[in-house]
Amino acid sequence: MRVTVVGGGVIALLTAVECALGGHRVTVVDQGPIPYSRATSFDQHRILRALHPADPRSTAAALSAHRHWLDLEELLATRFYERVGALTVLPPAAADEGALLLTGAGGHARTLTAAALADRYPHLSLDGALAGVLEEDAGVLLAERVLAACVGWLKWRPGIDLVAHRPVVAVDGERGRVRLADGRVLDADGVLVAVGPWARGLLPERVAKTLTLHRQSLLYCRVPGEQAEAWAATPAIPALGTRRGAWLIPPVAGTALKVTSAALCREADDITDHRTPEEYQHELAAEFGDLLPGFSPAWVLGSKDCYYLSYAETGGPLVVSLGGAAHAYAACGGSSFKFAPLIARTLADRVLGRVPAPTGLAALDTAPLDASL
Ligand SMILES: Cc1cc2nc3c(=O)[nH]c(=O)nc-3n(C[C@H](O)[C@H](O)[C@H](O)COP(=O)(O)OP(=O)(O)OC[C@H]3O[C@@H](n4cnc5c(N)ncnc54)[C@H](O)[C@@H]3O)c2cc1C
C-alpha cells in the first residue's frame, strides 16, 4: 500500500516505522524540518513509567509500552532510554495501593516510607507525611534522540519519502488525498494525520471544536556540582506529591534538570510562541524553591512553553476516522509519548485496513469518532 503520514512527531514517525516494517511505501510530510523543534515531541526528555494510580488499564498498557521501547532501541540501533526509575509520591495508603496495582499488573515496585524518602533523597524537600512508589523498570526517554533515530532509520529504507517544509492544507479521507500548501497533491491508499497540537487546523470544524488546546511552562536547570552525585541517583518524578502537581525529570545523559507543575498548564486559544512569560518563570522558581533545598534562580538555564490538545469529553487523546482509510490522531493528550509505540501500531493497523491490535487504552480501543457525523 501507499501511505501518507502527515506530521513528523513521535506518533507520525513511529507509525511510519510500523508501516515500513510491513513493507508499505510511506510518505511523511511535515510543515517544518523533520524532526521539528516546535513539535510537542521535540524536547530533551519524556518520562516512561508504568504506574497510573487507580488506573489498572493504563498501568498494564504502560508496562506493555515499556517492552516495545526496549524493542525499538534494538530496531533503531540507538540508545535513547535511561532506566533511572520513576518515583510517584503519594499519601501512604495510596502508595501501598499503587505498589499492589503495579505488581498485580506484572511490574515491579517498592514502597518507600517518608523516612526512606528523606534518607535517599536529601536534595528534595518532600512532605514528611507522604510515601512513594519506586519503579525500577522506568525512567527517561531522550525524546529528541528518539525522533532522530526514527528519521535516521526511515531515511535508508526503500520506498520511504520524507517531505519537509511542506504544510498540508487539506485532507480528503475518502479519496486518500492530501493537499500541500504549494499545490502538490499526494494520493495514497491510506492516510494518517498526526499533527499534534495543530490538529484543529486540519480537521472538520465539528471535530475541532471538541478539542481543547493546553499550554504548559517548563524550566530547564543546572544542578550545582556538589549535588551532582545525588541527582545522578534520582529517578524521574511524575508526582512530587504537592497540591499544585509539581513534577521533575532529573539531569540524565547530559540533559538539564527539568521542572514544571500541573498548575502551570493552562488553556490557550492558539499556538503562538514558545516563550515562557516571566510571571510563570517566577512562579515555577518559587514553587521549586520550596521543593529543592538550595534552589535559586541562578540554577535556571532556560524555559519553554509546549502545547498539546485534549478531547474535551475525556481530557485525553482522540482517534478520528476521516473516511476511507484515513484516520487522525486528533488529540495527543498530555501523556502520549510513553504510549507512542502502542498508539503507532494501532494507527498503522487502522490505516492499513488490518484489525487493530488492542492497546488496553480506552481511547484507542473503542471505535474512532466519525468525522462525517
Ligand atoms: C510539557 C509537556 C510534557 C509532557 N511530558 C510527557 C511525558 O513525560 N511522558 C509522556 O508520555 N508524554 C508527555 N507529554 C505528551 C507528549 O509529549 C505528546 O503527547 C506527544 O509528544 C505528541 O506527539 P505528536 O506526534 O502527536 O505531536 P507533535 O510532536 O507535536 O508532532 C506534530 C507534527 O505535526 C507537524 N504539523 C503540524 N501541522 C502540520 C501541517 N498542517 N502539515 C504538516 N505537518 C504539520 C508539526 O510540525 C509537528 O512536527 C508531554 C507534553 C507536554 C506538553
The ligand as a Gaussian input file, in Angstrom:
#p B3LYP/6-31G(d) Opt

LIG

0 1
 C        5.006000      19.893000      28.836000
 C        4.687000      18.513000      28.356000
 C        5.245000      17.414000      28.987000
 C        4.942000      16.129000      28.562000
 N        5.508000      15.075000      29.210000
 C        5.228000      13.821000      28.815000
 C        5.850000      12.717000      29.461000
 O        6.669000      12.883000      30.372000
 N        5.534000      11.458000      29.052000
 C        4.651000      11.250000      28.032000
 O        4.370000      10.102000      27.714000
 N        4.092000      12.281000      27.349000
 C        4.347000      13.558000      27.720000
 N        3.792000      14.620000      27.064000
 C        2.914000      14.370000      25.910000
 C        3.684000      14.056000      24.636000
 O        4.848000      14.846000      24.534000
 C        2.781000      14.285000      23.423000
 O        1.556000      13.565000      23.605000
 C        3.432000      13.784000      22.132000
 O        4.758000      14.248000      22.035000
 C        2.616000      14.252000      20.933000
 O        3.263000      13.830000      19.763000
 P        2.603000      14.050000      18.348000
 O        3.407000      13.297000      17.368000
 O        1.127000      13.747000      18.413000
 O        2.667000      15.629000      18.071000
 P        3.931000      16.568000      17.757000
 O        5.153000      16.056000      18.368000
 O        3.522000      17.966000      18.059000
 O        4.121000      16.445000      16.181000
 C        3.232000      17.042000      15.289000
 C        3.972000      17.346000      13.987000
 O        3.000000      17.714000      13.006000
 C        3.550000      18.762000      12.224000
 N        2.439000      19.527000      11.608000
 C        1.549000      20.308000      12.222000
 N        0.681000      20.833000      11.346000
 C        1.058000      20.388000      10.121000
 C        0.544000      20.581000       8.800000
 N       -0.527000      21.333000       8.560000
 N        1.179000      19.980000       7.789000
 C        2.287000      19.202000       8.011000
 N        2.791000      18.969000       9.248000
 C        2.190000      19.545000      10.290000
 C        4.327000      19.584000      13.226000
 O        5.276000      20.402000      12.577000
 C        4.958000      18.518000      14.112000
 O        6.225000      18.118000      13.649000
 C        4.063000      15.927000      27.463000
 C        3.507000      17.032000      26.805000
 C        3.810000      18.313000      27.241000
 C        3.216000      19.491000      26.526000

